[in-house]
Amino acid sequence: MIVITAASGQLGRATATALARQVAPSTVRLAARDPSKLAAFAAEGFEVVRADYDDPASLRAAFEGVETALVISGMGIDADRLRQHVAAIDAARAAGVTRVVYTSATHPTPESLFEWAGAHRETEAYLKASGLAWTILRDNAYASNNDGLYAHALQTGVFGLPGPDTRVAWVTHEDVADALAAALTGSGHEGRTYEITGPSALTGHEVAAELARLRGAPVEAVDVPLEAFAAHLAEAGLPPFVVSGVTSFYAALAAGEYAEVSGDVERLTGRPGTPLRAYLQARHAR
Ligand SMILES: NC(=O)c1ccc[n+]([C@@H]2O[C@H](COP(=O)([O-])OP(=O)(O)OC[C@H]3O[C@@H](n4cnc5c(N)ncnc54)[C@H](OP(=O)(O)O)[C@@H]3O)[C@@H](O)[C@H]2O)c1
């Protein structure tokens, strides 16, 4: 049995879909704090249970009888996330899980400008010291993070983000999910850390050129200072910790922390990663 925690999010759903191409849904348990969000998956034969990162007993129950657990990183300030991830790893060990697969992030170093990199770094260290077998997938920036910015650019011709001169190896949720499915079901992944990136790294200007192709009209990449970027997020109603965390993420992108391309998606899945052009065509063509 495989379990996925935080399964109601985009990545959890995409990974469940990817797993169902390889194994019977009845061998996959989807754990979410609100199981009703996964009713469609239950109807397809997945086991759906309740598990909240803030409720260790629910985690322990969700891990019962499980061989391999995918712990998808949570949402919140760093201290909360780390406590939640530690609770999940402890519950996995107590339930007799053999291997934990964890979704980390690119470049989780003390020097990172991304203020939530710390929870990833410390979770990685805690997992490695846990005595459990482990596999870590460090995800680059999700292509869908910019969906609002792409839509705005297609409407106005302005693609505004901090640091448009810097390359980012944007990766799709589907590529991450297929890589996770391979790491969950395949052998030889114990003690391995994979860098999950898109097949190339693009500057903001190159992304703007792709958007211009879709728009059939010019799109210009414009450098948005971090303070202005944070102000936009705050105006959109995001809570202060999210404004701060997301702004620090774009600062890390602008500093080049997410520029490196790895071949790990192709190595894990046996197929090339999805170019951002294909993602934009599929999600944003009008
Ligand atoms: N690399 C990147 O660019 C990037 C971008 C965004 C996020 N991330 C990280 O990657 C993870 C997966 O991304 P995603 O796109 O799937 O995010 P998402 O769609 O926002 O999903 C987040 C998931 O976390 C769950 N969750 C939050 N608090 C929880 C708790 N206390 N107990 C159990 N589940 C909890 C949510 O449950 P509910 O459905 O109940 O809310 C949801 O299922 C995120 O959680 C975040 O750590 C990475």
The ligand as an SDF file (V2000), in Angstrom:
LIG
                    3D

 48 52  0  0  0  0  0  0  0  0999 V2000
    7.8240   24.4190   -5.9650 N   0  0  0  0  0  0  0  0  0  0  0  0
    6.8520   25.3200   -6.0260 C   0  0  0  0  0  0  0  0  0  0  0  0
    6.8140   26.1880   -6.9060 O   0  0  0  0  0  0  0  0  0  0  0  0
    5.7480   25.2770   -5.0090 C   0  0  0  0  0  0  0  0  0  0  0  0
    4.6830   26.1690   -5.1400 C   0  0  0  0  0  0  0  0  0  0  0  0
    3.6430   26.0890   -4.2230 C   0  0  0  0  0  0  0  0  0  0  0  0
    3.6950   25.1590   -3.1960 C   0  0  0  0  0  0  0  0  0  0  0  0
    4.7500   24.3060   -3.1010 N   0  0  0  0  0  0  0  0  0  0  0  0
    4.8360   23.2660   -2.0420 C   0  0  0  0  0  0  0  0  0  0  0  0
    4.4520   22.0470   -2.6470 O   0  0  0  0  0  0  0  0  0  0  0  0
    3.3050   21.4900   -1.9610 C   0  0  0  0  0  0  0  0  0  0  0  0
    2.3780   20.8470   -2.9720 C   0  0  0  0  0  0  0  0  0  0  0  0
    1.9770   21.8350   -3.9000 O   0  0  0  0  0  0  0  0  0  0  0  0
    0.4830   21.9020   -4.4400 P   0  0  0  0  0  0  0  0  0  0  0  0
    0.5520   22.6420   -5.7150 O   0  0  0  0  0  0  0  0  0  0  0  0
   -0.1730   20.5790   -4.3740 O   0  0  0  0  0  0  0  0  0  0  0  0
   -0.1840   22.8460   -3.3340 O   0  0  0  0  0  0  0  0  0  0  0  0
   -1.7420   23.0240   -3.0260 P   0  0  0  0  0  0  0  0  0  0  0  0
   -2.5750   22.6920   -4.2160 O   0  0  0  0  0  0  0  0  0  0  0  0
   -1.8820   24.3800   -2.3960 O   0  0  0  0  0  0  0  0  0  0  0  0
   -2.0190   21.9130   -1.9190 O   0  0  0  0  0  0  0  0  0  0  0  0
   -1.5440   22.0380   -0.6150 C   0  0  0  0  0  0  0  0  0  0  0  0
   -2.0630   20.8400    0.1320 C   0  0  0  0  0  0  0  0  0  0  0  0
   -1.5910   20.8970    1.4900 O   0  0  0  0  0  0  0  0  0  0  0  0
   -2.6770   20.4600    2.2970 C   0  0  0  0  0  0  0  0  0  0  0  0
   -2.5170   20.8630    3.6780 N   0  0  0  0  0  0  0  0  0  0  0  0
   -2.2980   22.1000    4.1590 C   0  0  0  0  0  0  0  0  0  0  0  0
   -2.2660   22.0450    5.5140 N   0  0  0  0  0  0  0  0  0  0  0  0
   -2.4860   20.7510    5.8600 C   0  0  0  0  0  0  0  0  0  0  0  0
   -2.5930   20.0660    7.0900 C   0  0  0  0  0  0  0  0  0  0  0  0
   -2.4910   20.7090    8.2650 N   0  0  0  0  0  0  0  0  0  0  0  0
   -2.8140   18.7340    7.0730 N   0  0  0  0  0  0  0  0  0  0  0  0
   -2.9420   18.0600    5.9110 C   0  0  0  0  0  0  0  0  0  0  0  0
   -2.8660   18.6610    4.7020 N   0  0  0  0  0  0  0  0  0  0  0  0
   -2.6420   19.9940    4.6890 C   0  0  0  0  0  0  0  0  0  0  0  0
   -3.8790   21.1210    1.6610 C   0  0  0  0  0  0  0  0  0  0  0  0
   -5.0820   20.5650    2.1650 O   0  0  0  0  0  0  0  0  0  0  0  0
   -6.5150   21.3010    1.9470 P   0  0  0  0  0  0  0  0  0  0  0  0
   -7.0040   20.8300    0.5910 O   0  0  0  0  0  0  0  0  0  0  0  0
   -7.3330   20.7680    3.0620 O   0  0  0  0  0  0  0  0  0  0  0  0
   -6.2880   22.7860    2.0100 O   0  0  0  0  0  0  0  0  0  0  0  0
   -3.5980   20.7490    0.2120 C   0  0  0  0  0  0  0  0  0  0  0  0
   -3.9720   19.4260   -0.0410 O   0  0  0  0  0  0  0  0  0  0  0  0
    2.7060   22.6710   -1.2130 C   0  0  0  0  0  0  0  0  0  0  0  0
    1.9770   22.2280   -0.0890 O   0  0  0  0  0  0  0  0  0  0  0  0
    3.9330   23.4860   -0.8600 C   0  0  0  0  0  0  0  0  0  0  0  0
    4.5850   22.9800    0.3030 O   0  0  0  0  0  0  0  0  0  0  0  0
    5.7710   24.3370   -3.9940 C   0  0  0  0  0  0  0  0  0  0  0  0
  1  2  1  0
  2  3  2  0
  2  4  1  0
  4  5  1  0
  4 48  2  0
  5  6  2  0
  6  7  1  0
  7  8  2  0
  8  9  1  0
  8 48  1  0
  9 10  1  0
  9 46  1  0
 10 11  1  0
 11 12  1  0
 11 44  1  0
 12 13  1  0
 13 14  1  0
 14 15  2  0
 14 16  1  0
 14 17  1  0
 17 18  1  0
 18 19  2  0
 18 20  1  0
 18 21  1  0
 21 22  1  0
 22 23  1  0
 23 24  1  0
 23 42  1  0
 24 25  1  0
 25 26  1  0
 25 36  1  0
 26 27  1  0
 26 35  1  0
 27 28  2  0
 28 29  1  0
 29 30  1  0
 29 35  2  0
 30 31  1  0
 30 32  2  0
 32 33  1  0
 33 34  2  0
 34 35  1  0
 36 37  1  0
 36 42  1  0
 37 38  1  0
 38 39  2  0
 38 40  1  0
 38 41  1  0
 42 43  1  0
 44 45  1  0
 44 46  1  0
 46 47  1  0
M  CHG  2   8   1  16  -1
M  END
$$$$
